[in-house]
Amino acid sequence: MQIKTHEELWSHRAASVLVGRTIMSVRYLTAEERDELGWYNASLVLLLDDGNYFYPSADDEGNNAGALFTSFKDLETIPVI
């Protein structure tokens, strides 16, 4: 596959680690984790079947927690807390 754009590059990289994974549990960052990141808020953490995890940040520099926007009718936003 020849990658032509920045979007294709990052889509490919994300797909290579996320496609086929199963979300095993969901929780918010603990106060200790939040403090280690230097954040004022906590974001949702998604834990995967292979032991990896991910969570949203306000920006790609990791300056604070980020919300998740969804397409679920009754849960359009999963907020920071």
mmCIF file of the N, C-alpha and C atoms, coordinates in Angstrom:
data_MODEL
# 
_entry.id   MODEL 
# 
loop_
_atom_site.group_PDB 
_atom_site.id 
_atom_site.type_symbol 
_atom_site.label_atom_id 
_atom_site.label_alt_id 
_atom_site.label_comp_id 
_atom_site.label_asym_id 
_atom_site.label_entity_id 
_atom_site.label_seq_id 
_atom_site.pdbx_PDB_ins_code 
_atom_site.Cartn_x 
_atom_site.Cartn_y 
_atom_site.Cartn_z 
_atom_site.occupancy 
_atom_site.B_iso_or_equiv 
_atom_site.pdbx_formal_charge 
_atom_site.auth_seq_id 
_atom_site.auth_comp_id 
_atom_site.auth_asym_id 
_atom_site.auth_atom_id 
_atom_site.pdbx_PDB_model_num 
ATOM 1   N N  . MET A 1 1  ? 0.845   -1.178 0.000  1.00 0.00 ? 1  MET A N  1 
ATOM 2   C CA . MET A 1 1  ? 0.000   0.000  0.000  1.00 0.00 ? 1  MET A CA 1 
ATOM 3   C C  . MET A 1 1  ? 0.893   1.245  0.000  1.00 0.00 ? 1  MET A C  1 
ATOM 4   N N  . GLN A 1 2  ? 0.678   2.094  -0.964 1.00 0.00 ? 2  GLN A N  1 
ATOM 5   C CA . GLN A 1 2  ? 1.433   3.338  -1.024 1.00 0.00 ? 2  GLN A CA 1 
ATOM 6   C C  . GLN A 1 2  ? 0.625   4.439  -0.336 1.00 0.00 ? 2  GLN A C  1 
ATOM 7   N N  . ILE A 1 3  ? 1.229   5.035  0.684  1.00 0.00 ? 3  ILE A N  1 
ATOM 8   C CA . ILE A 1 3  ? 0.574   6.097  1.442  1.00 0.00 ? 3  ILE A CA 1 
ATOM 9   C C  . ILE A 1 3  ? 0.859   7.417  0.750  1.00 0.00 ? 3  ILE A C  1 
ATOM 10  N N  . LYS A 1 4  ? -0.214  8.173  0.489  1.00 0.00 ? 4  LYS A N  1 
ATOM 11  C CA . LYS A 1 4  ? -0.040  9.411  -0.255 1.00 0.00 ? 4  LYS A CA 1 
ATOM 12  C C  . LYS A 1 4  ? -0.263  10.666 0.578  1.00 0.00 ? 4  LYS A C  1 
ATOM 13  N N  . THR A 1 5  ? -1.081  10.572 1.596  1.00 0.00 ? 5  THR A N  1 
ATOM 14  C CA . THR A 1 5  ? -1.401  11.774 2.367  1.00 0.00 ? 5  THR A CA 1 
ATOM 15  C C  . THR A 1 5  ? -1.110  11.548 3.849  1.00 0.00 ? 5  THR A C  1 
ATOM 16  N N  . HIS A 1 6  ? -1.046  12.654 4.573  1.00 0.00 ? 6  HIS A N  1 
ATOM 17  C CA . HIS A 1 6  ? -0.866  12.615 6.029  1.00 0.00 ? 6  HIS A CA 1 
ATOM 18  C C  . HIS A 1 6  ? -2.012  11.830 6.689  1.00 0.00 ? 6  HIS A C  1 
ATOM 19  N N  . GLU A 1 7  ? -3.243  12.057 6.211  1.00 0.00 ? 7  GLU A N  1 
ATOM 20  C CA . GLU A 1 7  ? -4.403  11.354 6.747  1.00 0.00 ? 7  GLU A CA 1 
ATOM 21  C C  . GLU A 1 7  ? -4.308  9.849  6.516  1.00 0.00 ? 7  GLU A C  1 
ATOM 22  N N  . GLU A 1 8  ? -3.856  9.465  5.338  1.00 0.00 ? 8  GLU A N  1 
ATOM 23  C CA . GLU A 1 8  ? -3.692  8.036  5.037  1.00 0.00 ? 8  GLU A CA 1 
ATOM 24  C C  . GLU A 1 8  ? -2.630  7.409  5.939  1.00 0.00 ? 8  GLU A C  1 
ATOM 25  N N  . LEU A 1 9  ? -1.538  8.132  6.158  1.00 0.00 ? 9  LEU A N  1 
ATOM 26  C CA . LEU A 1 9  ? -0.481  7.626  7.030  1.00 0.00 ? 9  LEU A CA 1 
ATOM 27  C C  . LEU A 1 9  ? -1.016  7.332  8.424  1.00 0.00 ? 9  LEU A C  1 
ATOM 28  N N  . TRP A 1 10 ? -1.686  8.334  9.032  1.00 0.00 ? 10 TRP A N  1 
ATOM 29  C CA . TRP A 1 10 ? -2.165  8.158  10.407 1.00 0.00 ? 10 TRP A CA 1 
ATOM 30  C C  . TRP A 1 10 ? -3.344  7.205  10.493 1.00 0.00 ? 10 TRP A C  1 
ATOM 31  N N  . SER A 1 11 ? -4.183  7.163  9.475  1.00 0.00 ? 11 SER A N  1 
ATOM 32  C CA . SER A 1 11 ? -5.268  6.174  9.447  1.00 0.00 ? 11 SER A CA 1 
ATOM 33  C C  . SER A 1 11 ? -4.692  4.766  9.407  1.00 0.00 ? 11 SER A C  1 
ATOM 34  N N  . HIS A 1 12 ? -3.668  4.573  8.589  1.00 0.00 ? 12 HIS A N  1 
ATOM 35  C CA . HIS A 1 12 ? -3.020  3.264  8.482  1.00 0.00 ? 12 HIS A CA 1 
ATOM 36  C C  . HIS A 1 12 ? -2.354  2.869  9.799  1.00 0.00 ? 12 HIS A C  1 
ATOM 37  N N  . ARG A 1 13 ? -1.649  3.809  10.418 1.00 0.00 ? 13 ARG A N  1 
ATOM 38  C CA . ARG A 1 13 ? -0.977  3.510  11.689 1.00 0.00 ? 13 ARG A CA 1 
ATOM 39  C C  . ARG A 1 13 ? -1.990  3.162  12.779 1.00 0.00 ? 13 ARG A C  1 
ATOM 40  N N  . ALA A 1 14 ? -3.084  3.936  12.867 1.00 0.00 ? 14 ALA A N  1 
ATOM 41  C CA . ALA A 1 14 ? -4.120  3.664  13.867 1.00 0.00 ? 14 ALA A CA 1 
ATOM 42  C C  . ALA A 1 14 ? -4.798  2.326  13.588 1.00 0.00 ? 14 ALA A C  1 
ATOM 43  N N  . ALA A 1 15 ? -5.122  2.069  12.343 1.00 0.00 ? 15 ALA A N  1 
ATOM 44  C CA . ALA A 1 15 ? -5.774  0.810  11.979 1.00 0.00 ? 15 ALA A CA 1 
ATOM 45  C C  . ALA A 1 15 ? -4.899  -0.385 12.320 1.00 0.00 ? 15 ALA A C  1 
ATOM 46  N N  . SER A 1 16 ? -3.594  -0.248 12.148 1.00 0.00 ? 16 SER A N  1 
ATOM 47  C CA . SER A 1 16 ? -2.697  -1.385 12.390 1.00 0.00 ? 16 SER A CA 1 
ATOM 48  C C  . SER A 1 16 ? -2.689  -1.827 13.844 1.00 0.00 ? 16 SER A C  1 
ATOM 49  N N  . VAL A 1 17 ? -3.049  -0.937 14.767 1.00 0.00 ? 17 VAL A N  1 
ATOM 50  C CA . VAL A 1 17 ? -3.070  -1.328 16.180 1.00 0.00 ? 17 VAL A CA 1 
ATOM 51  C C  . VAL A 1 17 ? -4.482  -1.447 16.748 1.00 0.00 ? 17 VAL A C  1 
ATOM 52  N N  . LEU A 1 18 ? -5.498  -0.890 16.061 1.00 0.00 ? 18 LEU A N  1 
ATOM 53  C CA . LEU A 1 18 ? -6.848  -0.899 16.622 1.00 0.00 ? 18 LEU A CA 1 
ATOM 54  C C  . LEU A 1 18 ? -7.824  -1.864 15.949 1.00 0.00 ? 18 LEU A C  1 
ATOM 55  N N  . VAL A 1 19 ? -7.708  -2.068 14.641 1.00 0.00 ? 19 VAL A N  1 
ATOM 56  C CA . VAL A 1 19 ? -8.653  -2.938 13.944 1.00 0.00 ? 19 VAL A CA 1 
ATOM 57  C C  . VAL A 1 19 ? -8.526  -4.366 14.465 1.00 0.00 ? 19 VAL A C  1 
ATOM 58  N N  . GLY A 1 20 ? -9.663  -4.934 14.841 1.00 0.00 ? 20 GLY A N  1 
ATOM 59  C CA . GLY A 1 20 ? -9.690  -6.300 15.362 1.00 0.00 ? 20 GLY A CA 1 
ATOM 60  C C  . GLY A 1 20 ? -9.543  -6.400 16.864 1.00 0.00 ? 20 GLY A C  1 
ATOM 61  N N  . ARG A 1 21 ? -9.172  -5.328 17.520 1.00 0.00 ? 21 ARG A N  1 
ATOM 62  C CA . ARG A 1 21 ? -9.051  -5.311 18.982 1.00 0.00 ? 21 ARG A CA 1 
ATOM 63  C C  . ARG A 1 21 ? -10.440 -5.299 19.600 1.00 0.00 ? 21 ARG A C  1 
ATOM 64  N N  . THR A 1 22 ? -10.511 -5.755 20.826 1.00 0.00 ? 22 THR A N  1 
ATOM 65  C CA . THR A 1 22 ? -11.747 -5.729 21.600 1.00 0.00 ? 22 THR A CA 1 
ATOM 66  C C  . THR A 1 22 ? -11.530 -4.856 22.823 1.00 0.00 ? 22 THR A C  1 
ATOM 67  N N  . ILE A 1 23 ? -12.492 -3.971 23.083 1.00 0.00 ? 23 ILE A N  1 
ATOM 68  C CA . ILE A 1 23 ? -12.434 -3.163 24.291 1.00 0.00 ? 23 ILE A CA 1 
ATOM 69  C C  . ILE A 1 23 ? -12.877 -4.057 25.441 1.00 0.00 ? 23 ILE A C  1 
ATOM 70  N N  . MET A 1 24 ? -11.987 -4.263 26.400 1.00 0.00 ? 24 MET A N  1 
ATOM 71  C CA . MET A 1 24 ? -12.258 -5.181 27.510 1.00 0.00 ? 24 MET A CA 1 
ATOM 72  C C  . MET A 1 24 ? -12.853 -4.466 28.713 1.00 0.00 ? 24 MET A C  1 
ATOM 73  N N  . SER A 1 25 ? -12.470 -3.205 28.911 1.00 0.00 ? 25 SER A N  1 
ATOM 74  C CA . SER A 1 25 ? -13.040 -2.434 30.015 1.00 0.00 ? 25 SER A CA 1 
ATOM 75  C C  . SER A 1 25 ? -12.868 -0.956 29.729 1.00 0.00 ? 25 SER A C  1 
ATOM 76  N N  . VAL A 1 26 ? -13.644 -0.175 30.458 1.00 0.00 ? 26 VAL A N  1 
ATOM 77  C CA . VAL A 1 26 ? -13.656 1.272  30.302 1.00 0.00 ? 26 VAL A CA 1 
ATOM 78  C C  . VAL A 1 26 ? -13.657 1.883  31.695 1.00 0.00 ? 26 VAL A C  1 
ATOM 79  N N  . ARG A 1 27 ? -12.841 2.910  31.890 1.00 0.00 ? 27 ARG A N  1 
ATOM 80  C CA . ARG A 1 27 ? -12.796 3.607  33.172 1.00 0.00 ? 27 ARG A CA 1 
ATOM 81  C C  . ARG A 1 27 ? -12.253 5.001  32.929 1.00 0.00 ? 27 ARG A C  1 
ATOM 82  N N  . TYR A 1 28 ? -12.314 5.840  33.923 1.00 0.00 ? 28 TYR A N  1 
ATOM 83  C CA . TYR A 1 28 ? -11.683 7.150  33.842 1.00 0.00 ? 28 TYR A CA 1 
ATOM 84  C C  . TYR A 1 28 ? -10.279 7.067  34.448 1.00 0.00 ? 28 TYR A C  1 
ATOM 85  N N  . LEU A 1 29 ? -9.400  7.968  34.037 1.00 0.00 ? 29 LEU A N  1 
ATOM 86  C CA . LEU A 1 29 ? -8.083  8.066  34.666 1.00 0.00 ? 29 LEU A CA 1 
ATOM 87  C C  . LEU A 1 29 ? -8.266  8.223  36.170 1.00 0.00 ? 29 LEU A C  1 
ATOM 88  N N  . THR A 1 30 ? -7.406  7.582  36.925 1.00 0.00 ? 30 THR A N  1 
ATOM 89  C CA . THR A 1 30 ? -7.433  7.763  38.372 1.00 0.00 ? 30 THR A CA 1 
ATOM 90  C C  . THR A 1 30 ? -6.832  9.132  38.699 1.00 0.00 ? 30 THR A C  1 
ATOM 91  N N  . ALA A 1 31 ? -7.039  9.594  39.925 1.00 0.00 ? 31 ALA A N  1 
ATOM 92  C CA . ALA A 1 31 ? -6.461  10.869 40.359 1.00 0.00 ? 31 ALA A CA 1 
ATOM 93  C C  . ALA A 1 31 ? -4.941  10.821 40.240 1.00 0.00 ? 31 ALA A C  1 
ATOM 94  N N  . GLU A 1 32 ? -4.343  9.686  40.577 1.00 0.00 ? 32 GLU A N  1 
ATOM 95  C CA . GLU A 1 32 ? -2.884  9.544  40.493 1.00 0.00 ? 32 GLU A CA 1 
ATOM 96  C C  . GLU A 1 32 ? -2.414  9.639  39.045 1.00 0.00 ? 32 GLU A C  1 
ATOM 97  N N  . GLU A 1 33 ? -3.087  8.945  38.127 1.00 0.00 ? 33 GLU A N  1 
ATOM 98  C CA . GLU A 1 33 ? -2.713  9.004  36.714 1.00 0.00 ? 33 GLU A CA 1 
ATOM 99  C C  . GLU A 1 33 ? -2.869  10.422 36.170 1.00 0.00 ? 33 GLU A C  1 
ATOM 100 N N  . ARG A 1 34 ? -3.968  11.059 36.519 1.00 0.00 ? 34 ARG A N  1 
ATOM 101 C CA . ARG A 1 34 ? -4.226  12.429 36.088 1.00 0.00 ? 34 ARG A CA 1 
ATOM 102 C C  . ARG A 1 34 ? -3.111  13.354 36.564 1.00 0.00 ? 34 ARG A C  1 
ATOM 103 N N  . ASP A 1 35 ? -2.739  13.205 37.848 1.00 0.00 ? 35 ASP A N  1 
ATOM 104 C CA . ASP A 1 35 ? -1.686  14.047 38.407 1.00 0.00 ? 35 ASP A CA 1 
ATOM 105 C C  . ASP A 1 35 ? -0.335  13.790 37.735 1.00 0.00 ? 35 ASP A C  1 
ATOM 106 N N  . GLU A 1 36 ? -0.034  12.527 37.425 1.00 0.00 ? 36 GLU A N  1 
ATOM 107 C CA . GLU A 1 36 ? 1.217   12.202 36.736 1.00 0.00 ? 36 GLU A CA 1 
ATOM 108 C C  . GLU A 1 36 ? 1.287   12.858 35.363 1.00 0.00 ? 36 GLU A C  1 
ATOM 109 N N  . LEU A 1 37 ? 0.136   12.996 34.712 1.00 0.00 ? 37 LEU A N  1 
ATOM 110 C CA . LEU A 1 37 ? 0.082   13.656 33.408 1.00 0.00 ? 37 LEU A CA 1 
ATOM 111 C C  . LEU A 1 37 ? 0.103   15.179 33.532 1.00 0.00 ? 37 LEU A C  1 
ATOM 112 N N  . GLY A 1 38 ? -0.118  15.674 34.764 1.00 0.00 ? 38 GLY A N  1 
ATOM 113 C CA . GLY A 1 38 ? -0.177  17.111 34.976 1.00 0.00 ? 38 GLY A CA 1 
ATOM 114 C C  . GLY A 1 38 ? -1.484  17.718 34.514 1.00 0.00 ? 38 GLY A C  1 
ATOM 115 N N  . TRP A 1 39 ? -2.538  16.907 34.500 1.00 0.00 ? 39 TRP A N  1 
ATOM 116 C CA . TRP A 1 39 ? -3.840  17.352 34.006 1.00 0.00 ? 39 TRP A CA 1 
ATOM 117 C C  . TRP A 1 39 ? -4.737  17.773 35.154 1.00 0.00 ? 39 TRP A C  1 
ATOM 118 N N  . TYR A 1 40 ? -5.691  18.663 34.854 1.00 0.00 ? 40 TYR A N  1 
ATOM 119 C CA . TYR A 1 40 ? -6.700  19.090 35.815 1.00 0.00 ? 40 TYR A CA 1 
ATOM 120 C C  . TYR A 1 40 ? -7.939  18.213 35.743 1.00 0.00 ? 40 TYR A C  1 
ATOM 121 N N  . ASN A 1 41 ? -8.147  17.558 34.600 1.00 0.00 ? 41 ASN A N  1 
ATOM 122 C CA . ASN A 1 41 ? -9.327  16.731 34.371 1.00 0.00 ? 41 ASN A CA 1 
ATOM 123 C C  . ASN A 1 41 ? -8.910  15.310 34.045 1.00 0.00 ? 41 ASN A C  1 
ATOM 124 N N  . ALA A 1 42 ? -9.877  14.404 34.097 1.00 0.00 ? 42 ALA A N  1 
ATOM 125 C CA . ALA A 1 42 ? -9.635  13.002 33.750 1.00 0.00 ? 42 ALA A CA 1 
ATOM 126 C C  . ALA A 1 42 ? -10.466 12.645 32.523 1.00 0.00 ? 42 ALA A C  1 
ATOM 127 N N  . SER A 1 43 ? -9.876  11.869 31.627 1.00 0.00 ? 43 SER A N  1 
ATOM 128 C CA . SER A 1 43 ? -10.587 11.388 30.449 1.00 0.00 ? 43 SER A CA 1 
ATOM 129 C C  . SER A 1 43 ? -10.840 9.889  30.577 1.00 0.00 ? 43 SER A C  1 
ATOM 130 N N  . LEU A 1 44 ? -11.683 9.412  29.702 1.00 0.00 ? 44 LEU A N  1 
ATOM 131 C CA . LEU A 1 44 ? -12.003 7.995  29.652 1.00 0.00 ? 44 LEU A CA 1 
ATOM 132 C C  . LEU A 1 44 ? -10.779 7.207  29.174 1.00 0.00 ? 44 LEU A C  1 
ATOM 133 N N  . VAL A 1 45 ? -10.583 6.019  29.712 1.00 0.00 ? 45 VAL A N  1 
ATOM 134 C CA . VAL A 1 45 ? -9.515  5.120  29.281 1.00 0.00 ? 45 VAL A CA 1 
ATOM 135 C C  . VAL A 1 45 ? -10.176 3.869  28.734 1.00 0.00 ? 45 VAL A C  1 
ATOM 136 N N  . LEU A 1 46 ? -9.801  3.461  27.541 1.00 0.00 ? 46 LEU A N  1 
ATOM 137 C CA . LEU A 1 46 ? -10.314 2.234  26.937 1.00 0.00 ? 46 LEU A CA 1 
ATOM 138 C C  . LEU A 1 46 ? -9.204  1.203  26.972 1.00 0.00 ? 46 LEU A C  1 
ATOM 139 N N  . LEU A 1 47 ? -9.443  0.087  27.654 1.00 0.00 ? 47 LEU A N  1 
ATOM 140 C CA . LEU A 1 47 ? -8.448  -0.974 27.805 1.00 0.00 ? 47 LEU A CA 1 
ATOM 141 C C  . LEU A 1 47 ? -8.759  -2.092 26.809 1.00 0.00 ? 47 LEU A C  1 
ATOM 142 N N  . LEU A 1 48 ? -7.741  -2.501 26.060 1.00 0.00 ? 48 LEU A N  1 
ATOM 143 C CA . LEU A 1 48 ? -7.921  -3.469 24.983 1.00 0.00 ? 48 LEU A CA 1 
ATOM 144 C C  . LEU A 1 48 ? -7.517  -4.872 25.388 1.00 0.00 ? 48 LEU A C  1 
ATOM 145 N N  . ASP A 1 49 ? -7.931  -5.829 24.572 1.00 0.00 ? 49 ASP A N  1 
ATOM 146 C CA . ASP A 1 49 ? -7.682  -7.242 24.851 1.00 0.00 ? 49 ASP A CA 1 
ATOM 147 C C  . ASP A 1 49 ? -6.215  -7.627 24.797 1.00 0.00 ? 49 ASP A C  1 
ATOM 148 N N  . ASP A 1 50 ? -5.370  -6.817 24.199 1.00 0.00 ? 50 ASP A N  1 
ATOM 149 C CA . ASP A 1 50 ? -3.945  -7.140 24.126 1.00 0.00 ? 50 ASP A CA 1 
ATOM 150 C C  . ASP A 1 50 ? -3.133  -6.446 25.215 1.00 0.00 ? 50 ASP A C  1 
ATOM 151 N N  . GLY A 1 51 ? -3.836  -5.788 26.172 1.00 0.00 ? 51 GLY A N  1 
ATOM 152 C CA . GLY A 1 51 ? -3.158  -5.122 27.270 1.00 0.00 ? 51 GLY A CA 1 
ATOM 153 C C  . GLY A 1 51 ? -2.851  -3.658 27.026 1.00 0.00 ? 51 GLY A C  1 
ATOM 154 N N  . ASN A 1 52 ? -3.003  -3.190 25.795 1.00 0.00 ? 52 ASN A N  1 
ATOM 155 C CA . ASN A 1 52 ? -2.801  -1.781 25.497 1.00 0.00 ? 52 ASN A CA 1 
ATOM 156 C C  . ASN A 1 52 ? -4.039  -0.990 25.869 1.00 0.00 ? 52 ASN A C  1 
ATOM 157 N N  . TYR A 1 53 ? -3.908  0.328  25.864 1.00 0.00 ? 53 TYR A N  1 
ATOM 158 C CA . TYR A 1 53 ? -5.018  1.204  26.218 1.00 0.00 ? 53 TYR A CA 1 
ATOM 159 C C  . TYR A 1 53 ? -4.876  2.510  25.455 1.00 0.00 ? 53 TYR A C  1 
ATOM 160 N N  . PHE A 1 54 ? -5.960  3.279  25.420 1.00 0.00 ? 54 PHE A N  1 
ATOM 161 C CA . PHE A 1 54 ? -5.875  4.624  24.869 1.00 0.00 ? 54 PHE A CA 1 
ATOM 162 C C  . PHE A 1 54 ? -6.883  5.521  25.556 1.00 0.00 ? 54 PHE A C  1 
ATOM 163 N N  . TYR A 1 55 ? -6.595  6.819  25.499 1.00 0.00 ? 55 TYR A N  1 
ATOM 164 C CA . TYR A 1 55 ? -7.456  7.821  26.119 1.00 0.00 ? 55 TYR A CA 1 
ATOM 165 C C  . TYR A 1 55 ? -7.304  9.120  25.347 1.00 0.00 ? 55 TYR A C  1 
ATOM 166 N N  . PRO A 1 56 ? -8.364  9.934  25.312 1.00 0.00 ? 56 PRO A N  1 
ATOM 167 C CA . PRO A 1 56 ? -8.288  11.185 24.562 1.00 0.00 ? 56 PRO A CA 1 
ATOM 168 C C  . PRO A 1 56 ? -7.589  12.289 25.336 1.00 0.00 ? 56 PRO A C  1 
ATOM 169 N N  . SER A 1 57 ? -6.909  13.127 24.583 1.00 0.00 ? 57 SER A N  1 
ATOM 170 C CA . SER A 1 57 ? -6.251  14.317 25.120 1.00 0.00 ? 57 SER A CA 1 
ATOM 171 C C  . SER A 1 57 ? -6.810  15.534 24.389 1.00 0.00 ? 57 SER A C  1 
ATOM 172 N N  . ALA A 1 58 ? -6.740  16.678 25.029 1.00 0.00 ? 58 ALA A N  1 
ATOM 173 C CA . ALA A 1 58 ? -7.238  17.911 24.429 1.00 0.00 ? 58 ALA A CA 1 
ATOM 174 C C  . ALA A 1 58 ? -6.471  18.282 23.159 1.00 0.00 ? 58 ALA A C  1 
ATOM 175 N N  . ASP A 1 59 ? -5.219  17.833 23.063 1.00 0.00 ? 59 ASP A N  1 
ATOM 176 C CA . ASP A 1 59 ? -4.413  18.106 21.882 1.00 0.00 ? 59 ASP A CA 1 
ATOM 177 C C  . ASP A 1 59 ? -3.301  17.070 21.784 1.00 0.00 ? 59 ASP A C  1 
ATOM 178 N N  . ASP A 1 60 ? -2.548  17.119 20.705 1.00 0.00 ? 60 ASP A N  1 
ATOM 179 C CA . ASP A 1 60 ? -1.520  16.095 20.504 1.00 0.00 ? 60 ASP A CA 1 
ATOM 180 C C  . ASP A 1 60 ? -0.261  16.332 21.313 1.00 0.00 ? 60 ASP A C  1 
ATOM 181 N N  . GLU A 1 61 ? -0.231  17.380 22.111 1.00 0.00 ? 61 GLU A N  1 
ATOM 182 C CA . GLU A 1 61 ? 0.877   17.595 23.042 1.00 0.00 ? 61 GLU A CA 1 
ATOM 183 C C  . GLU A 1 61 ? 0.553   17.065 24.428 1.00 0.00 ? 61 GLU A C  1 
ATOM 184 N N  . GLY A 1 62 ? -0.672  16.568 24.642 1.00 0.00 ? 62 GLY A N  1 
ATOM 185 C CA . GLY A 1 62 ? -1.047  16.000 25.933 1.00 0.00 ? 62 GLY A CA 1 
ATOM 186 C C  . GLY A 1 62 ? -1.251  17.039 27.014 1.00 0.00 ? 62 GLY A C  1 
ATOM 187 N N  . ASN A 1 63 ? -1.822  18.193 26.666 1.00 0.00 ? 63 ASN A N  1 
ATOM 188 C CA . ASN A 1 63 ? -1.967  19.275 27.632 1.00 0.00 ? 63 ASN A CA 1 
ATOM 189 C C  . ASN A 1 63 ? -3.110  19.117 28.630 1.00 0.00 ? 63 ASN A C  1 
ATOM 190 N N  . ASN A 1 64 ? -4.129  18.341 28.334 1.00 0.00 ? 64 ASN A N  1 
ATOM 191 C CA . ASN A 1 64 ? -5.222  18.084 29.272 1.00 0.00 ? 64 ASN A CA 1 
ATOM 192 C C  . ASN A 1 64 ? -6.090  16.975 28.702 1.00 0.00 ? 64 ASN A C  1 
ATOM 193 N N  . ALA A 1 65 ? -7.032  16.513 29.504 1.00 0.00 ? 65 ALA A N  1 
ATOM 194 C CA . ALA A 1 65 ? -7.940  15.450 29.098 1.00 0.00 ? 65 ALA A CA 1 
ATOM 195 C C  . ALA A 1 65 ? -8.841  15.910 27.961 1.00 0.00 ? 65 ALA A C  1 
ATOM 196 N N  . GLY A 1 66 ? -9.334  14.967 27.178 1.00 0.00 ? 66 GLY A N  1 
ATOM 197 C CA . GLY A 1 66 ? -10.226 15.283 26.075 1.00 0.00 ? 66 GLY A CA 1 
ATOM 198 C C  . GLY A 1 66 ? -11.515 14.496 26.147 1.00 0.00 ? 66 GLY A C  1 
ATOM 199 N N  . ALA A 1 67 ? -12.571 15.084 25.612 1.00 0.00 ? 67 ALA A N  1 
ATOM 200 C CA . ALA A 1 67 ? -13.870 14.425 25.523 1.00 0.00 ? 67 ALA A CA 1 
ATOM 201 C C  . ALA A 1 67 ? -13.901 13.545 24.270 1.00 0.00 ? 67 ALA A C  1 
ATOM 202 N N  . LEU A 1 68 ? -14.839 12.593 24.262 1.00 0.00 ? 68 LEU A N  1 
ATOM 203 C CA . LEU A 1 68 ? -15.085 11.775 23.078 1.00 0.00 ? 68 LEU A CA 1 
ATOM 204 C C  . LEU A 1 68 ? -16.472 12.108 22.541 1.00 0.00 ? 68 LEU A C  1 
ATOM 205 N N  . PHE A 1 69 ? -16.551 12.422 21.281 1.00 0.00 ? 69 PHE A N  1 
ATOM 206 C CA . PHE A 1 69 ? -17.842 12.631 20.640 1.00 0.00 ? 69 PHE A CA 1 
ATOM 207 C C  . PHE A 1 69 ? -18.225 11.337 19.939 1.00 0.00 ? 69 PHE A C  1 
ATOM 208 N N  . THR A 1 70 ? -19.502 10.964 20.017 1.00 0.00 ? 70 THR A N  1 
ATOM 209 C CA . THR A 1 70 ? -19.948 9.687  19.470 1.00 0.00 ? 70 THR A CA 1 
ATOM 210 C C  . THR A 1 70 ? -21.135 9.878  18.538 1.00 0.00 ? 70 THR A C  1 
ATOM 211 N N  . SER A 1 71 ? -21.542 8.795  17.909 1.00 0.00 ? 71 SER A N  1 
ATOM 212 C CA . SER A 1 71 ? -22.756 8.795  17.088 1.00 0.00 ? 71 SER A CA 1 
ATOM 213 C C  . SER A 1 71 ? -23.911 8.106  17.806 1.00 0.00 ? 71 SER A C  1 
ATOM 214 N N  . PHE A 1 72 ? -23.753 7.793  19.093 1.00 0.00 ? 72 PHE A N  1 
ATOM 215 C CA . PHE A 1 72 ? -24.823 7.166  19.860 1.00 0.00 ? 72 PHE A CA 1 
ATOM 216 C C  . PHE A 1 72 ? -25.908 8.188  20.166 1.00 0.00 ? 72 PHE A C  1 
ATOM 217 N N  . LYS A 1 73 ? -27.159 7.829  19.935 1.00 0.00 ? 73 LYS A N  1 
ATOM 218 C CA . LYS A 1 73 ? -28.280 8.767  20.110 1.00 0.00 ? 73 LYS A CA 1 
ATOM 219 C C  . LYS A 1 73 ? -28.353 9.306  21.529 1.00 0.00 ? 73 LYS A C  1 
ATOM 220 N N  . ASP A 1 74 ? -28.174 8.453  22.518 1.00 0.00 ? 74 ASP A N  1 
ATOM 221 C CA . ASP A 1 74 ? -28.330 8.870  23.910 1.00 0.00 ? 74 ASP A CA 1 
ATOM 222 C C  . ASP A 1 74 ? -27.003 9.137  24.617 1.00 0.00 ? 74 ASP A C  1 
ATOM 223 N N  . LEU A 1 75 ? -25.914 9.200  23.856 1.00 0.00 ? 75 LEU A N  1 
ATOM 224 C CA . LEU A 1 75 ? -24.600 9.462  24.452 1.00 0.00 ? 75 LEU A CA 1 
ATOM 225 C C  . LEU A 1 75 ? -23.717 10.152 23.420 1.00 0.00 ? 75 LEU A C  1 
ATOM 226 N N  . GLU A 1 76 ? -24.104 11.369 23.072 1.00 0.00 ? 76 GLU A N  1 
ATOM 227 C CA . GLU A 1 76 ? -23.377 12.077 22.012 1.00 0.00 ? 76 GLU A CA 1 
ATOM 228 C C  . GLU A 1 76 ? -21.974 12.465 22.426 1.00 0.00 ? 76 GLU A C  1 
ATOM 229 N N  . THR A 1 77 ? -21.771 12.682 23.723 1.00 0.00 ? 77 THR A N  1 
ATOM 230 C CA . THR A 1 77 ? -20.456 13.087 24.231 1.00 0.00 ? 77 THR A CA 1 
ATOM 231 C C  . THR A 1 77 ? -20.135 12.305 25.492 1.00 0.00 ? 77 THR A C  1 
ATOM 232 N N  . ILE A 1 78 ? -18.921 11.798 25.576 1.00 0.00 ? 78 ILE A N  1 
ATOM 233 C CA . ILE A 1 78 ? -18.409 11.218 26.824 1.00 0.00 ? 78 ILE A CA 1 
ATOM 234 C C  . ILE A 1 78 ? -17.457 12.267 27.368 1.00 0.00 ? 78 ILE A C  1 
ATOM 235 N N  . PRO A 1 79 ? -17.834 12.913 28.478 1.00 0.00 ? 79 PRO A N  1 
ATOM 236 C CA . PRO A 1 79 ? -17.114 14.103 28.936 1.00 0.00 ? 79 PRO A CA 1 
ATOM 237 C C  . PRO A 1 79 ? -15.830 13.813 29.692 1.00 0.00 ? 79 PRO A C  1 
ATOM 238 N N  . VAL A 1 80 ? -15.031 14.848 29.843 1.00 0.00 ? 80 VAL A N  1 
ATOM 239 C CA . VAL A 1 80 ? -13.942 14.821 30.816 1.00 0.00 ? 80 VAL A CA 1 
ATOM 240 C C  . VAL A 1 80 ? -14.580 15.070 32.175 1.00 0.00 ? 80 VAL A C  1 
ATOM 241 N N  . ILE A 1 81 ? -13.923 14.608 33.244 1.00 0.00 ? 81 ILE A N  1 
ATOM 242 C CA . ILE A 1 81 ? -14.460 14.833 34.590 1.00 0.00 ? 81 ILE A CA 1 
ATOM 243 C C  . ILE A 1 81 ? -13.381 15.439 35.465 1.00 0.00 ? 81 ILE A C  1 
# 
